[in-house]
Amino acid sequence: MKIVTTGNLYRRSIIPLFFIVLSTSSSLVGAEPLRVGFLCPKAPGQGFWGQVIQVMQSAAEDLDIELQVSCDETESIYGARIAGLELLKSEPKLDYLLTGYWAMVTKYHLALAKERGIKVYLFNADIRDDEKGEFGSLRGHYYNWIGHMVPDDKNAAMTLTKTLVNLAEHGQKKAITNPVTVEAMVSGKELSTVARQRNAGLRAQIKLMPQARLHEFPVDNTAIGEVARVGRSKEWAMKLMSSSRAIDVIWTGNHDEMWGVVQGVEQAGKIPGKDVFIGGFDWNADSIQAIADGRISVSMFGHFMEGAWALLLVHDYHYGFDFAGDVGLKISTPMSAITSENYQRYKTILNEAHWRSVDFKMLSKKHNSTLKSYNFNISQFLDLQ
């Protein structure tokens, strides 16, 4: 089957939005396709969210799903609210909405979806403590909120920290009496549950490593976009590397900052992967090569698959295969560490051609009668065709 793009590629509301419909022809003549909307928090480029959409497209094609994507290019609360409204009021009506969690926004979308009879699956981030009371339990007051998938950000951050410190110890042969210096760019306000968990993982791991010393540089990411984050972290890294302080590791909590740090270190005349070890989360086209070259020492990845996994779950749920008794209503998904040493092992799944060759029906209980339990581990996709 072929995915067809329909409608206007760019639509304008009060805020510019990117809006596309990806539809698949049904295998049964006259049958209505399953309609699923995805609310994306950023413009779909080549970075993390571009990869999320790319894999979701492949899954939708295989599973005969009409996938409608609305993206907020403004990265603002109001923009996210409007983008979700576009989806929830679109016609024909959606059967399901897949969306991440936004503080002060998602509860509005959940209530509107309940009014319209649209079921909702959340993924990518957990709910803030101060809002959990308003959401209640899964399939409770919001009975249309059928599931939630959350990456294990804390453990991923612990793995990132441990790997970077170990690399610094091995690379520079530091004695335990000469601590590894870790400079970390952390979210100061911690409004995002993702940032909170990643910061908590960093601090927890440092406490377990007496050979490491942590210096935190708090930043506020609530009101700036990707370009500004890259530029700010580049400037910070240049100043850091030009100082007289000994710097062994630079830890970042997101991809934009990681990529900016790489540029800043190089601008300061230092060699990433030799003079300092840099790590963070996710990638783009440039940083994928930087990982292969060792300029980025380690990046935590794998949760770009969550959109496709959520799509599989709602698809099977729709046809009577409830995932509640298998993986549960709330799922914590692991991340993997990608480095120059294991890059060759993982690079296949970073390629769009790989996803086009995967048959997602084999991962669906509706289509694969031999499938007894879902396995949402990135490793299973290495050789899957």
Secondary structure as UniProt FT lines:
FT   STRAND          4..6
FT   STRAND          10..12
FT   STRAND          16..23
FT   TURN            29..30
FT   STRAND          34..40
FT   HELIX           48..62
FT   TURN            63..64
FT   STRAND          65..72
FT   TURN            73..74
FT   HELIX           77..88
FT   STRAND          96..99
FT   TURN            103..105
FT   HELIX           106..116
FT   STRAND          119..123
FT   HELIX           129..131
FT   HELIX           132..135
FT   TURN            138..139
FT   TURN            143..144
FT   STRAND          145..151
FT   HELIX           153..172
FT   TURN            176..177
FT   STRAND          180..187
FT   HELIX           193..207
FT   TURN            210..211
FT   STRAND          212..219
FT   TURN            222..223
FT   HELIX           226..242
FT   STRAND          249..252
FT   HELIX           255..267
FT   TURN            268..269
FT   TURN            273..275
FT   STRAND          276..281
FT   HELIX           285..293
FT   STRAND          298..301
FT   HELIX           303..305
FT   HELIX           306..318
FT   TURN            319..320
FT   HELIX           323..325
FT   TURN            326..327
FT   STRAND          330..333
FT   STRAND          336..338
FT   TURN            340..342
FT   HELIX           343..346
FT   HELIX           347..350
FT   HELIX           352..357
FT   HELIX           360..363
FT   TURN            365..367
FT   TURN            369..370
FT   HELIX           378..381
//
